[in-house]
Amino acid sequence: MPPSYFSRANNMRARGDLRNEPDSKREYLPVARSAATADVSESPQPASLAPVLWAVSIASFGALAFGYHLGVVNGPLSAIAADLGFAGNAALQGTVVSSLLAGAAVGSLGGSGLADSLGRKTTLLLDAIPLLGGALLAATASSLTGIIAGRVLSGIGIGLASALVPLYISEIAPTKVRGSLGSINQLVICIGIVAALVVNVVIPATSWRTMFYLASIPPVLLALGLTLTPESPRWLFSKGRTQEAEAAAEKLWGPSGPAELTAGSSKTDVEGGSAAEEPVSMGELLSNKGVKIGCAIFLLQQFSGINAIVYFSSSVFAQAGITNAALASAAVQMTNVLTTVVAASLMDRAGRKQLLTLSFTGMGISMLAMAAGLGFKQLAGLSSTVAIVGTVAYVISFALGAGPVPGLLVPEITPARLRGRAVSLALATHWVFNYAIGQLFLPALAAVGVSGVYLFFALICAITVMFTNSQIVETKGRSLDEIQKLMAAK
């Protein structure tokens, strides 16, 4: 953007002309042109990332709750069943696991309207209510109905968080580090899973109520921290609330905030003040190519087997003859955390598409190796080694791309007008099929064995590699408007 434009804008602001002029009469033409043509090298660099990192850290308590609830029943599921009167019933145990996911599907869909009307920050603040209430309800449950009700309510909370946290982070992240900061959501989910598995190891399974009480900590910290963080400047900008958007941008990104706001926004964002108020029809949403790709990549992610590993790794390790299965699961998930840190450093260098391709390739090979190692009688003596090495290789591969990329990619490939609903719909797809995996994995394991299930997961990984190469555009280093042009030409 020509320096003269900002000089003129700054002079007008100093005189009070720009601040007092109605939003609808401001000159956006130079800004729109810049947003459409600027690449990442022209995006202004904030003086300090500290305010952004603070806001990202606070929002990530929602992701921490997400991961913790996913992993917390891994160890004490049998103890919960014994205490509440459904021991030995695999179907009811699967229901306890998957009831969280059913609630999450509802929460991820229901939050889109709130996020678009009330804002990202306000909806995240409201999300602390079901996250806290669900944890307390599960901790005090005295029956199967009570534990399921607590899990469903917690699921609604994590469903909201699963859509809101990556959306909020993507909108407050400066363009140059959007990939790295966007990966933090997945990193904290992994930390939450590890925290839950460590709790499984440290606290006896019979003290499962304490494990659920601990789940009340993240939503309390989320609510307290959000009182000190700003609303998404890009959401404010898309609503035509330009003065508030500039103030939030300056708070997050320093003096270069207004310039970063326009450089990191697409033409649709800049002109979206009035259009954003028009209702988005389901037909418009479902016909958008970015929305279709977002839903497809989350569906494929789920059927590649990751949550079978998260929920039931202890059971699989036990079948393979590993004595401390819960500790082995915790070690595997710690590997997930460390590899996600590596992925965050690569996201803005290697790119989203390349990481997805490498990730699903590695996952498929790992599943094939585990299917062979656990299925052939000739390798029975190596089953423990194969289970651990194969699972670790799978998790490393997942963490490099299949884990962090989809949540980052969907906000990037959808226009501002559809972004909130697009993320919610993609995450609803995630949760619906996550629910299916949670409900069907144990019966499938009994029907066809570990090897048969893992072969299916390997096939899905191969399909995903082909889908990635044919349908997904690279978003690394590109402005949001450039990404939309690439999507239209694909």
C-alpha positions as CSV (number, residue, x, y, z in Angstrom):
1,M,0.0,0.0,0.0
2,P,1.4,3.5,-0.8
3,P,2.8,5.2,2.3
4,S,1.0,8.4,1.3
5,Y,-2.4,6.7,2.0
6,F,-1.5,6.0,5.6
7,S,0.1,9.4,6.0
8,R,-3.1,11.0,4.8
9,A,-5.2,8.7,7.0
10,N,-3.1,9.5,10.0
11,N,-3.3,13.3,9.4
12,M,-7.1,13.0,9.1
13,R,-7.3,11.0,12.3
14,A,-5.1,13.6,14.1
15,R,-7.6,16.3,13.0
16,G,-10.5,14.2,14.0
17,D,-11.9,14.0,10.4
18,L,-11.6,10.3,10.0
19,R,-12.8,9.4,13.5
20,N,-15.9,11.4,13.3
21,E,-16.9,10.4,9.8
22,P,-19.5,7.7,9.4
23,D,-18.1,4.2,8.7
24,S,-20.1,4.0,5.5
25,K,-18.5,7.1,4.0
26,R,-14.9,6.3,4.6
27,E,-12.6,5.7,1.7
28,Y,-11.9,2.0,1.5
29,L,-10.9,1.8,-2.1
30,P,-7.1,2.0,-1.5
31,V,-7.4,-0.5,1.4
32,A,-9.4,-3.0,-0.7
33,R,-6.8,-2.8,-3.5
34,S,-4.0,-3.4,-1.1
35,A,-5.7,-6.4,0.5
36,A,-6.3,-7.9,-2.8
37,T,-2.7,-7.5,-4.0
38,A,-0.5,-7.7,-1.0
39,D,1.4,-10.8,-0.3
40,V,2.8,-11.9,3.1
41,S,6.0,-10.0,2.6
42,E,4.1,-6.7,2.6
43,S,2.1,-7.4,5.7
44,P,3.3,-5.1,8.5
45,Q,5.1,-6.8,11.4
46,P,3.6,-6.0,14.9
47,A,6.1,-4.4,17.3
48,S,5.5,-7.2,19.8
49,L,3.6,-10.5,19.7
50,A,3.1,-10.5,23.5
51,P,-0.5,-9.2,23.4
52,V,-1.4,-11.7,20.7
53,L,0.2,-14.5,22.5
54,W,-1.7,-13.6,25.7
55,A,-5.0,-13.6,23.8
56,V,-4.1,-16.9,22.1
57,S,-3.1,-18.4,25.5
58,I,-6.4,-17.5,27.1
59,A,-8.5,-18.8,24.2
60,S,-6.6,-22.0,24.4
61,F,-8.1,-22.9,27.7
62,G,-11.1,-23.9,25.6
63,A,-8.8,-26.3,23.7
64,L,-7.3,-27.6,26.9
65,A,-10.8,-28.5,28.1
66,F,-11.4,-30.1,24.7
67,G,-8.4,-32.4,25.0
68,Y,-8.9,-33.2,28.6
69,H,-12.4,-34.4,28.1
70,L,-11.4,-36.5,25.1
71,G,-8.8,-38.4,27.1
72,V,-10.1,-38.5,30.7
73,V,-12.3,-41.6,30.3
74,N,-9.5,-43.7,28.7
75,G,-8.3,-45.1,32.0
76,P,-11.2,-45.2,34.5
77,L,-13.9,-46.3,32.0
78,S,-14.1,-49.8,33.6
79,A,-14.2,-48.3,37.1
80,I,-17.0,-45.9,36.2
81,A,-19.0,-48.8,34.7
82,A,-18.5,-50.8,37.9
83,D,-19.5,-48.0,40.2
84,L,-22.6,-47.0,38.2
85,G,-23.8,-50.5,37.4
86,F,-23.0,-51.2,33.8
87,A,-19.8,-53.2,34.1
88,G,-19.1,-55.6,31.2
89,N,-21.5,-53.9,28.8
90,A,-19.4,-52.7,25.9
91,A,-22.3,-50.9,24.2
92,L,-23.0,-48.7,27.3
93,Q,-19.3,-48.0,27.9
94,G,-19.1,-46.9,24.3
95,T,-22.2,-44.6,24.9
96,V,-20.3,-43.0,27.9
97,V,-17.4,-42.3,25.5
98,S,-19.5,-41.1,22.6
99,S,-22.1,-39.1,24.4
100,L,-19.5,-36.4,24.7
101,L,-19.2,-36.4,21.0
102,A,-22.9,-36.2,20.4
103,G,-23.0,-33.1,22.5
104,A,-20.0,-31.7,20.7
105,A,-21.8,-32.0,17.3
106,V,-24.7,-30.0,18.7
107,G,-22.4,-27.4,20.3
108,S,-20.2,-26.9,17.2
109,L,-23.3,-26.2,15.0
110,G,-25.2,-24.1,17.6
111,G,-22.3,-21.7,18.2
112,S,-22.0,-20.4,14.7
113,G,-25.0,-18.0,15.0
114,L,-23.8,-16.8,18.4
115,A,-20.3,-16.3,17.1
116,D,-21.4,-14.2,14.1
117,S,-24.0,-12.2,16.0
118,L,-22.4,-11.7,19.5
119,G,-18.7,-12.0,18.5
120,R,-16.0,-14.5,19.0
121,K,-14.9,-13.4,22.5
122,T,-18.4,-13.1,23.9
123,T,-19.4,-16.6,22.7
124,L,-16.2,-18.1,24.1
125,L,-17.1,-16.4,27.4
126,L,-20.5,-18.0,27.3
127,D,-18.9,-21.4,26.5
128,A,-17.4,-21.5,30.0
129,I,-20.9,-22.3,31.4
130,P,-21.4,-25.7,29.8
131,L,-17.8,-26.6,30.2
132,L,-17.9,-26.0,33.9
133,G,-21.5,-27.4,34.4
134,G,-20.7,-30.6,32.5
135,A,-17.6,-31.3,34.5
136,L,-19.4,-30.8,37.8
137,L,-22.4,-32.9,36.7
138,A,-20.1,-35.8,35.7
139,A,-18.1,-35.6,38.9
140,T,-21.3,-35.9,41.0
141,A,-23.1,-38.5,38.9
142,S,-24.7,-41.4,40.8
143,S,-26.1,-43.3,37.8
144,L,-25.5,-44.0,34.1
145,T,-28.0,-41.2,33.2
146,G,-26.0,-38.7,35.3
147,I,-22.6,-39.5,33.8
148,I,-24.1,-39.3,30.3
149,A,-25.8,-36.0,31.0
150,G,-22.5,-34.5,32.3
151,R,-20.7,-35.8,29.2
152,V,-23.3,-34.4,26.8
153,L,-23.2,-31.0,28.5
154,S,-19.4,-31.0,28.5
155,G,-19.6,-32.1,24.8
156,I,-21.7,-29.0,24.0
157,G,-19.0,-26.9,25.6
158,I,-16.1,-28.5,23.7
159,G,-18.1,-28.5,20.5
160,L,-18.4,-24.7,20.8
161,A,-14.7,-24.4,21.8
162,S,-13.6,-26.6,18.9
163,A,-15.1,-24.1,16.4
164,L,-14.5,-20.9,18.3
165,V,-10.9,-21.3,19.4
166,P,-9.3,-21.8,16.0
167,L,-11.6,-19.2,14.5
168,Y,-10.7,-16.6,17.1
169,I,-7.0,-17.4,16.8
170,S,-7.0,-17.2,13.0
171,E,-8.6,-13.8,13.2
172,I,-6.3,-12.3,15.8
173,A,-3.1,-13.8,14.3
174,P,-0.9,-11.5,12.2
175,T,-0.6,-12.8,8.7
176,K,3.1,-13.7,8.9
177,V,2.6,-16.1,11.8
178,R,-1.0,-17.2,11.1
179,G,0.1,-20.8,10.5
180,S,2.3,-21.1,13.6
181,L,-0.3,-19.5,15.9
182,G,-3.1,-21.5,14.4
183,S,-1.2,-24.7,15.3
184,I,-1.3,-23.7,19.0
185,N,-5.0,-24.9,19.2
186,Q,-4.0,-28.4,18.2
187,L,-1.0,-28.3,20.5
188,V,-3.1,-27.4,23.5
189,I,-5.7,-30.1,22.6
190,C,-2.8,-32.6,22.7
191,I,-1.6,-31.2,26.0
192,G,-5.1,-31.6,27.4
193,I,-5.1,-35.3,26.3
194,V,-1.7,-35.8,27.9
195,A,-2.9,-34.1,31.1
196,A,-5.9,-36.5,31.2
197,L,-3.8,-39.6,30.6
198,V,-1.2,-38.5,33.3
199,V,-4.1,-38.0,35.7
200,N,-5.2,-41.6,34.7
201,V,-1.8,-42.8,35.8
202,V,-1.4,-40.7,39.0
203,I,-4.9,-40.9,40.3
204,P,-6.4,-44.4,40.9
205,A,-9.2,-45.3,38.6
206,T,-11.6,-45.7,41.5
207,S,-11.1,-41.9,42.1
208,W,-12.6,-41.0,38.8
209,R,-14.8,-38.3,40.3
210,T,-11.6,-36.3,41.2
211,M,-10.6,-36.5,37.5
212,F,-13.9,-34.8,36.5
213,Y,-13.5,-32.2,39.2
214,L,-10.2,-31.3,37.7
215,A,-12.0,-30.6,34.4
216,S,-13.6,-27.5,36.0
217,I,-10.3,-25.6,36.1
218,P,-9.9,-24.7,32.4
219,P,-13.3,-23.1,32.0
220,V,-12.8,-21.0,35.1
221,L,-9.4,-19.7,33.7
222,L,-11.0,-19.2,30.3
223,A,-13.8,-17.0,31.7
224,L,-11.4,-15.0,33.9
225,G,-8.8,-14.4,31.2
226,L,-11.4,-13.4,28.5
227,T,-12.3,-10.3,30.6
228,L,-8.8,-9.0,29.7
229,T,-8.6,-9.9,26.0
230,P,-10.0,-7.9,23.1
231,E,-12.7,-9.0,20.5
232,S,-11.5,-10.2,17.1
233,P,-10.6,-7.1,15.1
234,R,-11.5,-8.8,11.9
235,W,-14.9,-9.8,13.1
236,L,-15.5,-6.2,14.2
237,F,-14.3,-4.9,10.8
238,S,-16.5,-7.3,8.9
239,K,-19.5,-5.9,10.9
240,G,-18.6,-2.3,9.9
241,R,-17.5,-1.4,13.4
242,T,-14.3,0.1,12.1
243,Q,-13.4,2.3,15.0
244,E,-13.7,-0.6,17.5
245,A,-11.8,-2.8,15.0
246,E,-8.9,-0.3,14.8
247,A,-8.8,0.0,18.6
248,A,-8.7,-3.8,19.1
249,A,-6.1,-4.2,16.3
250,E,-3.9,-1.6,17.9
251,K,-4.3,-3.3,21.3
252,L,-3.2,-6.6,19.8
253,W,-0.7,-5.6,17.1
254,G,0.5,-2.2,18.3
255,P,0.8,1.0,16.2
256,S,0.8,-1.2,13.0
257,G,-2.5,-2.7,14.0
258,P,-4.8,-0.8,11.5
259,A,-2.4,-1.6,8.7
260,E,-2.2,-5.3,9.7
261,L,-6.0,-5.4,9.9
262,T,-6.4,-4.3,6.3
263,A,-3.4,-6.3,5.0
264,G,-4.7,-9.5,6.6
265,S,-8.3,-9.1,5.4
266,S,-9.7,-9.9,2.1
267,K,-11.8,-7.6,-0.1
268,T,-14.8,-9.4,1.3
269,D,-13.7,-8.4,4.8
270,V,-13.2,-4.8,3.8
271,E,-16.5,-4.4,2.1
272,G,-18.4,-6.7,4.4
273,G,-19.9,-4.2,6.8
274,S,-23.4,-4.2,5.2
275,A,-23.2,-7.6,3.4
276,A,-22.3,-9.4,6.7
277,E,-25.6,-8.4,8.1
278,E,-27.5,-10.3,5.4
279,P,-28.5,-13.8,6.5
280,V,-26.4,-16.7,5.1
281,S,-28.7,-19.4,3.6
282,M,-27.9,-23.1,4.0
283,G,-27.8,-23.4,0.2
284,E,-25.1,-20.7,-0.1
285,L,-23.1,-22.3,2.7
286,L,-23.3,-25.8,1.3
287,S,-22.5,-24.7,-2.3
288,N,-19.2,-23.0,-1.3
289,K,-16.2,-25.0,-2.3
290,G,-14.2,-24.1,0.8
291,V,-17.0,-25.4,3.0
292,K,-17.2,-28.7,1.1
293,I,-13.4,-29.2,1.3
294,G,-13.4,-28.3,5.0
295,C,-16.1,-30.8,5.8
296,A,-14.4,-33.5,3.7
297,I,-11.0,-33.1,5.3
298,F,-12.5,-33.4,8.8
299,L,-14.5,-36.5,7.8
300,L,-11.3,-38.1,6.3
301,Q,-9.4,-37.1,9.4
302,Q,-11.8,-39.0,11.7
303,F,-11.9,-42.1,9.6
304,S,-8.1,-42.2,9.5
305,G,-8.3,-43.6,13.0
306,I,-6.8,-40.9,15.3
307,N,-9.6,-40.9,17.9
308,A,-9.6,-44.7,18.0
309,I,-6.0,-44.3,19.2
310,V,-7.0,-41.6,21.7
311,Y,-10.0,-43.3,23.2
312,F,-9.0,-47.0,23.1
313,S,-5.2,-47.1,23.0
314,S,-5.1,-48.5,26.5
315,S,-7.4,-51.4,25.4
316,V,-5.3,-52.1,22.3
317,F,-2.1,-52.0,24.3
318,A,-3.6,-54.4,26.9
319,Q,-4.5,-56.8,24.2
320,A,-1.0,-56.7,22.9
321,G,0.3,-57.8,26.3
322,I,1.6,-54.4,27.6
323,T,1.2,-54.4,31.4
324,N,0.9,-50.7,32.1
325,A,-1.3,-49.7,29.2
326,A,-2.3,-46.3,30.6
327,L,1.3,-45.2,31.0
328,A,2.1,-46.3,27.4
329,S,-0.9,-44.2,26.2
330,A,0.4,-41.2,28.1
331,A,3.9,-41.6,26.6
332,V,2.3,-41.8,23.1
333,Q,0.4,-38.7,23.6
334,M,3.4,-36.8,24.9
335,T,5.0,-37.7,21.6
336,N,2.0,-36.1,20.0
337,V,2.6,-32.9,21.9
338,L,6.3,-32.7,21.0
339,T,5.7,-33.4,17.3
340,T,2.9,-30.7,17.2
341,V,5.5,-28.2,18.4
342,V,7.7,-29.2,15.5
343,A,4.7,-28.9,13.1
344,A,4.0,-25.4,14.4
345,S,7.5,-24.3,13.4
346,L,7.0,-25.8,9.9
347,M,3.5,-24.5,9.2
348,D,4.6,-21.2,7.7
349,R,7.7,-22.7,6.0
350,A,6.7,-26.1,4.5
351,G,3.1,-25.2,3.9
352,R,-0.3,-26.8,4.7
353,K,-0.7,-29.0,1.7
354,Q,2.8,-30.6,1.9
355,L,2.4,-31.3,5.6
356,L,-1.0,-32.9,5.0
357,T,0.4,-35.2,2.3
358,L,3.3,-36.3,4.3
359,S,1.2,-36.7,7.4
360,F,-1.5,-39.0,5.9
361,T,1.2,-41.0,4.0
362,G,3.0,-41.7,7.3
363,M,-0.3,-42.5,9.1
364,G,-1.2,-45.0,6.4
365,I,2.1,-46.8,6.5
366,S,2.0,-47.0,10.3
367,M,-1.5,-48.5,10.2
368,L,-0.4,-51.1,7.6
369,A,2.6,-52.0,9.8
370,M,0.4,-52.4,12.9
371,A,-2.2,-54.4,11.0
372,A,0.5,-56.8,9.9
373,G,2.3,-57.0,13.3
374,L,-0.9,-57.6,15.3
375,G,-2.6,-59.9,12.7
376,F,0.1,-62.4,11.7
377,K,0.6,-65.3,14.1
378,Q,4.3,-65.5,13.0
379,L,4.8,-62.0,14.5
380,A,3.0,-62.8,17.8
381,G,6.2,-62.4,19.8
382,L,6.7,-58.9,18.5
383,S,3.1,-57.7,19.1
384,S,4.0,-55.4,22.0
385,T,6.8,-53.8,20.1
386,V,4.7,-53.4,17.0
387,A,1.8,-51.9,18.9
388,I,4.0,-49.3,20.6
389,V,6.3,-48.4,17.6
390,G,3.4,-48.3,15.2
391,T,1.3,-46.2,17.4
392,V,4.1,-43.8,18.1
393,A,4.9,-43.5,14.3
394,Y,1.2,-43.0,13.6
395,V,0.9,-40.2,16.2
396,I,4.0,-38.5,15.0
397,S,2.7,-38.5,11.4
398,F,-0.7,-37.2,12.6
399,A,0.8,-34.4,14.6
400,L,2.8,-33.1,11.6
401,G,-0.2,-32.3,9.6
402,A,-3.5,-34.1,9.9
403,G,-3.9,-32.8,13.4
404,P,-3.1,-29.1,13.2
405,V,-3.8,-28.3,9.5
406,P,-7.6,-28.8,9.1
407,G,-8.6,-26.4,11.9
408,L,-6.2,-23.8,10.4
409,L,-7.2,-24.4,6.8
410,V,-11.0,-24.0,7.0
411,P,-10.9,-20.3,8.2
412,E,-8.3,-19.6,5.5
413,I,-10.2,-21.1,2.5
414,T,-13.7,-19.7,3.3
415,P,-14.7,-16.1,2.8
416,A,-15.4,-13.8,5.8
417,R,-19.1,-13.8,5.2
418,L,-19.3,-17.5,5.7
419,R,-16.3,-18.1,7.9
420,G,-18.1,-18.6,11.3
421,R,-20.7,-20.9,9.9
422,A,-18.2,-22.7,7.7
423,V,-15.9,-23.5,10.7
424,S,-18.9,-24.7,12.7
425,L,-20.2,-26.9,10.0
426,A,-16.8,-28.5,9.4
427,L,-16.4,-29.1,13.1
428,A,-19.9,-30.6,13.3
429,T,-18.8,-33.0,10.6
430,H,-15.8,-33.8,12.7
431,W,-17.9,-34.5,15.8
432,V,-20.6,-36.5,14.0
433,F,-18.0,-39.0,12.6
434,N,-16.0,-38.8,15.8
435,Y,-19.1,-40.0,17.5
436,A,-19.4,-42.8,15.0
437,I,-15.8,-43.9,15.7
438,G,-16.4,-43.8,19.5
439,Q,-19.6,-45.8,19.2
440,L,-18.5,-48.4,16.7
441,F,-14.8,-49.0,17.4
442,L,-15.2,-51.6,20.2
443,P,-17.9,-53.6,18.3
444,A,-15.8,-53.5,15.1
445,L,-12.7,-54.6,17.1
446,A,-14.7,-57.6,18.3
447,A,-16.1,-58.4,14.8
448,V,-13.0,-58.1,12.6
449,G,-10.1,-57.7,15.0
450,V,-7.4,-55.0,15.4
451,S,-5.8,-55.8,12.0
452,G,-9.0,-55.5,10.0
453,V,-9.9,-52.1,11.6
454,Y,-6.4,-50.8,11.0
455,L,-6.4,-51.9,7.4
456,F,-9.6,-49.8,6.9
457,F,-7.8,-46.8,8.5
458,A,-4.9,-47.3,6.2
459,L,-7.2,-47.2,3.1
460,I,-8.7,-44.0,4.3
461,C,-5.3,-42.4,4.7
462,A,-4.5,-43.3,1.0
463,I,-7.7,-41.8,-0.2
464,T,-6.9,-38.6,1.8
465,V,-3.5,-38.2,0.2
466,M,-5.2,-38.3,-3.3
467,F,-7.9,-35.8,-2.1
468,T,-5.3,-33.4,-0.7
469,N,-3.3,-33.4,-3.9
470,S,-6.3,-32.9,-6.2
471,Q,-8.5,-30.5,-4.2
472,I,-6.6,-28.4,-1.6
473,V,-4.8,-25.2,-2.5
474,E,-1.6,-24.1,-0.7
475,T,-2.5,-21.2,1.7
476,K,1.0,-20.5,3.1
477,G,2.2,-17.0,2.6
478,R,-1.0,-15.8,0.8
479,S,-3.5,-13.2,1.7
480,L,-7.0,-14.2,2.3
481,D,-8.1,-12.6,-0.9
482,E,-5.4,-14.4,-2.9
483,I,-6.6,-17.7,-1.4
484,Q,-10.2,-17.0,-2.5
485,K,-9.0,-16.4,-6.1
486,L,-7.1,-19.7,-6.0
487,M,-10.1,-21.5,-4.7
488,A,-12.3,-20.0,-7.5
489,A,-9.7,-21.1,-10.2
490,K,-9.2,-24.6,-8.8
